C-alpha cells in the first residue's frame, strides 16, 4: 500500500468516525446546557437535567417497563433460537432450506411492515395490545439473530466431544446439557445482549402493539412532540452509557470464555 493510498484511507476512516460520533457528542453536550432550549451558544452548564431524569417517575417507570419487555423477549428468543440452531446444525433433511429461510425472514422485513402485520395478526386472534403482544413481537423479531450467532458457534464445536460423550453412555439430552450448552455460553451471552438492546431500542413495534404503558422509546417520542428539551438529551445519554457498559461487559466476558479463563 502506497503512502498516498494510506492517506486517502485514513481520511475516509476519520470522516466516517466524525459522521458517527459528532451527533452523539452534540447530543451529550446539550444534556448539560443550563437552558430549556437546545442550541448554541451554551453560556452555562448544569447537571439539573440529569437530576430531573432520575426524579421523573414516568421516565423510571418506562425504563423499568422496557427492561421487563427486553429481558422477557430475550429469554424467549434464546430458548427458541437454540432449538432451531441445533435442529439445523449438521443435518440434511427435506425442508431444511425452507425452515432456515422462514427463520431469517422476520429480520429481513422492514420494521413498519412487521409492526403492521403483527398488529393485524394480534387483532385476528384477539390478543390485546400491551405487554404480552410486545414481548411476542420482539421475540419473533430477535429469533433470527440468535439462530445466526448460535449456529456460527455450533459450527466450531468439535464433533469428537459429542462422540466421546455418547461413547460414555450419555443420551442426546445429557450430551446437549453438559457439552453443547456450556460450549455455547459465549454465543448465548453475546446473542442475549444483542437481542436485549434491539428490544429495548425498538420503537416501531412497541408503538404499534403497545397499550397504555409506554416503553422508553415511545415515551421519548411523546416528549419530542411537545418540543425539544435538554431532558431528552439527558435521558438518551444515560441510556447510551448503560448500553455501552452492557456491551463492554458482554464483549469482555465472551472473550474471556473463549480464552478459557472462565470455568464452564
C-alpha positions in Angstrom: 0.0 0.0 0.0 1.5 3.3 -1.1 1.7 6.4 1.1 -1.0 8.2 -1.0 -3.4 5.2 -0.6 -2.8 5.1 3.2 -3.5 8.9 3.4 -6.8 8.5 1.5 -7.9 5.5 3.6 -7.0 7.4 6.8 -9.1 10.4 5.6 -12.0 8.2 4.8 -11.8 6.5 8.2 -11.7 9.7 10.2 -14.5 11.2 8.1 -16.6 8.1 9.0 -15.7 8.5 12.7 -16.8 12.1 12.6 -20.0 11.1 10.8 -20.8 8.6 13.5 -19.7 10.4 16.7 -20.3 14.1 16.1 -24.2 13.7 16.5 -23.6 11.7 19.7 -21.2 14.3 21.1 -23.7 17.1 20.3 -26.5 15.1 22.0 -24.4 14.6 25.2 -23.3 18.2 25.2 -26.8 19.6 25.1 -27.8 17.5 28.1 -25.6 19.8 30.2 -27.0 23.1 28.9 -28.5 25.4 31.5 -31.5 26.3 29.4 -34.8 24.9 28.4 -33.9 25.1 24.7 -31.4 23.1 22.6 -28.9 25.1 20.6 -25.8 27.2 20.6 -24.3 29.2 22.3 -24.0 27.4 25.6 -23.5 30.1 28.2 -23.6 27.9 31.4 -23.6 24.3 32.3 -25.7 22.2 34.7 -26.5 18.7 35.9 -30.1 19.6 36.7 -31.5 17.8 33.7 -29.9 14.5 34.9 -31.4 15.1 38.4 -34.7 15.6 36.7 -34.4 12.3 34.8 -33.8 10.3 38.0 -36.6 12.1 39.8 -39.1 11.7 36.9 -41.4 8.8 37.9 -42.7 8.5 34.3 -39.2 8.0 32.9 -38.2 5.5 35.5 -41.4 3.6 35.0 -40.9 3.5 31.2 -37.3 2.4 31.7 -38.4 -0.5 34.0 -41.1 -1.5 31.6 -38.7 -1.6 28.7 -36.3 -3.7 30.7 -39.1 -6.1 31.5 -40.0 -6.5 27.9 -36.4 -6.7 26.8 -35.5 -9.5 29.3 -38.6 -11.5 28.7 -38.4 -11.3 24.9 -34.7 -12.2 25.0 -35.2 -15.3 27.1 -37.9 -16.5 24.7 -35.7 -15.7 21.7 -32.8 -17.7 23.3 -34.9 -20.7 24.0 -36.4 -20.8 20.5 -33.2 -19.8 18.7 -31.1 -22.5 20.4 -33.6 -25.2 19.4 -33.7 -24.1 15.8 -29.9 -23.7 15.5 -29.4 -27.2 16.9 -32.1 -28.6 14.6 -30.4 -27.1 11.5 -26.8 -27.8 12.5 -25.1 -30.6 10.6 -28.2 -32.3 9.5 -29.7 -32.8 6.0 -33.4 -33.3 5.7 -36.3 -32.3 3.5 -37.3 -28.7 4.0 -34.2 -27.6 5.8 -33.7 -24.7 3.5 -37.3 -23.6 3.8 -37.1 -23.7 7.6 -33.9 -21.7 7.6 -35.4 -19.1 5.2 -38.6 -18.7 7.3 -36.5 -18.4 10.4 -34.5 -15.5 9.0 -37.5 -13.8 7.4 -38.5 -11.6 10.5 -35.1 -10.0 10.4 -35.4 -9.1 6.7 -38.9 -7.5 6.8 -38.9 -3.7 7.3 -39.9 -2.7 10.8 -43.0 -0.8 9.9 -44.3 -3.7 7.7 -43.5 -6.1 10.5 -45.3 -4.0 13.1 -48.5 -3.6 10.9 -48.5 -7.4 10.3 -48.2 -8.2 13.9 -50.9 -5.7 14.8 -53.4 -7.3 12.3 -52.5 -10.8 13.4 -53.0 -9.8 17.1 -56.4 -8.4 16.3 -57.4 -11.5 14.4 -56.6 -13.7 17.3 -58.0 -11.3 19.9 -54.6 -10.6 21.5 -55.0 -7.2 23.3 -52.3 -4.6 22.9 -49.9 -4.4 25.7 -47.0 -6.3 27.4 -47.8 -9.7 26.0 -48.1 -8.5 22.5 -44.9 -6.5 22.5 -42.9 -9.4 24.1 -44.2 -11.8 21.5 -43.4 -9.5 18.6 -39.9 -8.6 19.9 -39.2 -12.3 20.5 -40.1 -13.3 16.9 -38.0 -10.5 15.5 -35.0 -11.5 17.6 -35.0 -15.2 17.0 -33.1 -14.9 13.6 -30.2 -13.2 15.3 -29.9 -15.8 18.0 -30.0 -18.6 15.3 -27.2 -16.9 13.3 -25.0 -16.3 16.3 -25.6 -19.8 17.9 -25.2 -21.6 14.5 -21.8 -19.8 14.0 -20.6 -21.1 17.4 -22.0 -24.6 16.8 -20.1 -24.9 13.6 -16.8 -24.7 15.6 -17.8 -27.4 18.1 -15.5 -30.4 17.7 -17.6 -33.5 16.9 -15.2 -35.6 18.9 -16.6 -34.0 22.1 -20.1 -35.3 21.3 -18.8 -38.6 20.2 -16.9 -39.1 23.4 -20.0 -38.2 25.4 -22.1 -40.8 23.5 -19.3 -43.4 23.9 -19.5 -42.8 27.7 -23.2 -43.5 27.7 -24.7 -40.0 27.6 -28.0 -39.7 25.8 -28.6 -36.7 23.4 -30.2 -34.6 26.2 -27.3 -35.1 28.7 -24.8 -34.5 25.9 -26.5 -31.3 25.0 -26.7 -30.1 28.6 -23.1 -31.0 29.5 -21.2 -30.5 26.2 -23.1 -28.3 23.8 -24.8 -25.8 26.1 -21.6 -24.9 28.0 -19.8 -24.5 24.7 -22.5 -22.1 23.6 -22.2 -19.8 26.6 -20.2 -17.1 24.8 -22.7 -17.1 21.9 -25.7 -17.0 24.3 -24.3 -14.1 26.2 -23.5 -12.2 23.0 -26.8 -13.0 21.4 -28.7 -12.3 24.6 -27.2 -8.8 24.9 -27.7 -8.1 21.2 -31.4 -9.1 21.5 -31.8 -7.1 24.7 -30.5 -4.0 23.1 -32.6 -4.4 20.0 -35.8 -5.0 22.1 -35.0 -2.1 24.4 -34.5 0.3 21.5 -37.4 -0.9 19.4 -39.9 1.9 18.8 -42.0 0.9 15.8 -43.2 -2.5 17.1 -43.6 -1.2 20.6 -45.7 1.8 19.3 -48.0 -0.4 17.2 -48.5 -3.1 19.7 -48.3 -1.1 22.9 -51.1 -0.3 25.4 -51.4 2.5 27.8 -48.0 1.8 29.4 -45.3 3.3 27.1 -41.8 1.9 26.7 -38.9 4.3 26.9 -38.6 4.9 23.2 -42.3 5.6 22.9 -42.1 8.0 25.9 -39.2 9.9 24.4 -41.2 10.2 21.1 -44.2 11.6 23.1 -41.9 14.1 24.8 -40.4 15.1 21.4 -43.9 16.0 20.1 -44.2 18.7 22.8 -40.8 20.2 21.8 -37.1 19.5 22.2 -35.7 19.8 25.8 -32.3 19.0 27.3 -34.0 16.5 29.5 -34.5 14.3 26.4 -30.7 14.6 25.7 -30.1 13.6 29.3 -32.3 10.5 29.0 -30.6 9.5 25.8 -27.2 10.0 27.4 -28.0 7.8 30.4 -29.3 5.1 28.1 -26.2 5.4 25.9 -23.9 5.0 28.8 -25.8 2.0 30.2 -26.0 0.2 26.9 -22.3 0.9 26.3 -21.3 -0.6 29.6 -23.5 -3.6 28.9 -21.9 -4.1 25.6 -18.3 -3.8 27.0 -19.2 -6.3 29.7 -20.6 -8.8 27.2 -17.5 -8.4 24.9 -15.0 -8.9 27.7 -16.9 -11.8 29.2 -17.3 -13.7 25.9 -13.6 -13.1 25.1 -12.5 -14.5 28.5 -14.8 -17.5 28.0 -13.3 -18.2 24.6 -9.8 -18.0 26.0 -10.7 -20.5 28.7 -10.2 -18.1 31.6 -13.7 -18.7 33.0 -14.7 -22.1 34.1 -17.6 -23.7 32.2 
